[in-house]
Amino acid sequence: DEHRDIYLVANRGLELVDDLDEWMIRTAPAREWLEGFISEWQRQGVIDGRVRPAVTARVLRDGLDRAAKAFILFGDRNYGRDLAELVRRGLVTGRMPA
């Protein structure tokens, strides 16, 4: 709670970029990591092969960002839990890796 104001200022910069291209550049590291993670789990048969990794990574990165904000700013753990449930139910094929 003592760092709540710092988080608001530090995280605001991403929302103040001039255009989508700049936003995409700044969020690329997280999106690319998530895309690789999703692709690898698709190869293992854990994530449905019909899921588009780049699109899923973009949406998931935003969801993770919002879940972090909800927790840090308001102490709300439900957003993160709901996101985890959506990911578990929405991406899996029903088979976990060995």
C-alpha positions as CSV (number, residue, x, y, z in Angstrom):
1,D,0.0,0.0,0.0
2,E,2.9,2.4,0.7
3,H,4.0,2.1,-3.0
4,R,0.6,2.5,-4.5
5,D,1.3,6.1,-5.7
6,I,4.6,5.1,-7.3
7,Y,2.9,2.3,-9.2
8,L,0.3,4.8,-10.5
9,V,3.0,7.1,-11.9
10,A,5.4,4.4,-13.1
11,N,2.7,2.4,-15.0
12,R,0.9,5.5,-16.4
13,G,3.7,6.1,-19.0
14,L,2.6,3.1,-21.1
15,E,-0.9,4.6,-21.3
16,L,0.4,7.9,-22.5
17,V,2.3,6.8,-25.6
18,D,1.4,8.7,-28.8
19,D,0.2,5.8,-31.0
20,L,-0.3,2.1,-31.3
21,D,3.1,1.5,-32.9
22,E,4.9,2.9,-29.8
23,W,2.6,0.9,-27.5
24,M,3.4,-2.3,-29.5
25,I,7.1,-1.6,-29.2
26,R,7.0,-1.0,-25.5
27,T,4.9,-4.1,-24.8
28,A,6.8,-6.4,-27.2
29,P,9.0,-8.1,-24.7
30,A,6.1,-9.4,-22.6
31,R,4.0,-10.2,-25.6
32,E,6.8,-12.1,-27.4
33,W,7.6,-14.1,-24.2
34,L,3.9,-15.0,-23.8
35,E,3.6,-15.9,-27.5
36,G,6.6,-18.3,-27.2
37,F,5.2,-19.8,-24.0
38,I,1.8,-20.4,-25.7
39,S,3.4,-21.8,-28.8
40,E,5.5,-24.2,-26.8
41,W,2.5,-25.5,-24.9
42,Q,0.6,-25.9,-28.2
43,R,3.5,-28.1,-29.4
44,Q,3.1,-30.2,-26.3
45,G,-0.6,-30.5,-26.9
46,V,-1.7,-28.6,-23.7
47,I,-3.0,-25.5,-25.4
48,D,-5.6,-25.9,-28.2
49,G,-3.9,-25.7,-31.6
50,R,-6.6,-23.4,-32.9
51,V,-5.5,-20.6,-30.5
52,R,-3.6,-17.9,-32.3
53,P,-0.5,-17.3,-30.1
54,A,0.1,-13.6,-31.1
55,V,-3.5,-12.6,-30.5
56,T,-3.7,-14.6,-27.2
57,A,-0.4,-13.1,-26.0
58,R,-1.7,-9.6,-26.7
59,V,-4.9,-10.1,-24.8
60,L,-3.3,-12.0,-22.0
61,R,-0.6,-9.4,-21.4
62,D,-3.3,-6.8,-21.0
63,G,-5.3,-9.0,-18.6
64,L,-2.2,-9.6,-16.5
65,D,-1.6,-5.9,-16.4
66,R,-5.1,-5.2,-15.3
67,A,-4.9,-8.0,-12.7
68,A,-1.7,-6.5,-11.3
69,K,-3.3,-3.0,-11.1
70,A,-6.4,-4.4,-9.4
71,F,-4.2,-6.0,-6.8
72,I,-1.7,-3.3,-6.2
73,L,-4.1,-0.4,-6.2
74,F,-7.1,-2.0,-4.6
75,G,-5.9,-5.2,-3.0
76,D,-8.3,-7.1,-5.2
77,R,-7.2,-10.7,-5.9
78,N,-10.4,-11.7,-7.7
79,Y,-9.4,-10.2,-11.0
80,G,-6.3,-12.3,-11.1
81,R,-8.2,-15.4,-10.0
82,D,-10.9,-14.8,-12.7
83,L,-8.2,-14.3,-15.3
84,A,-6.5,-17.6,-14.3
85,E,-9.8,-19.4,-14.5
86,L,-10.5,-18.0,-18.0
87,V,-7.0,-19.1,-19.2
88,R,-7.4,-22.6,-17.7
89,R,-10.8,-23.1,-19.2
90,G,-10.3,-21.3,-22.5
91,L,-6.9,-22.4,-23.7
92,V,-6.4,-26.0,-22.6
93,T,-7.1,-29.1,-24.5
94,G,-7.8,-31.1,-21.4
95,R,-4.3,-32.8,-21.4
96,M,-1.5,-31.7,-19.1
97,P,2.2,-32.2,-20.0
98,A,4.0,-35.1,-18.5
